Amino acid sequence: MHQPAAIWSLRLVVFDKDIGLTQNVILSQAADALSAVVERIRTLQALIASSPIQDMYISPTIPGLLSDLCYQAGLASTILFTNSSRGKKESALAFSIRKERLKYVQDLCASQNLQTPILKDRSLRNALTHIDEHLADALTQDANVGWIIDSAIESRTQFSAPLGIRVGYCRSYIRSEDKIVHLDKELPLSALAAECTAVRAVVFGLETSTT
């Protein structure tokens, strides 16, 4: 297997020379995604806390925050913890590299007894990363469901849909629960931020503060 002749970047992309440049570059994408998740969570929570309206939060930055937060969480989970069999479009070499990367991450986490149930949740990861497929099924399954999409609200009880219509959620933040609800999945944000921060410390040797 060839390795890159050189790596040029404006940030650190090689942190462990024992695993080869290719793995370093791929894993650095996960490190960035973990950082992005924590930053988006902090920004969202601060935005909600400072809102003059404490019911339906109406900042125009919220939809983009929620969308990117979920995307970055799915990306980090995909790179670090995907343990599925070889995909139809995945080359044998890419599959081999993925297996090596998974073992590398799992061994480091095990060495520190680090549990990552949210980032390892395959069904949650699929709902976030294959959102087109999941939405196609969910939005066409029942005509009596109305959807709150990429929004932030105080609680699930604050909004009453018209009679006969149930409420569904797509990447929507429930402040009273500190969760993003996405279809039939839930993403607890403070717990996710803690996992991302711990993985950054254990796998990449980066700072551990979540404040």
Helices and strands as residue ranges (DSSP letters): G 17-19, H 20-49, E 56-57, H 62-81, H 92-111, H 122-129, H 131-141, E 145-149, E 152-153, E 166-170, E 172-174, E 179-182, E 185-188, H 189-204
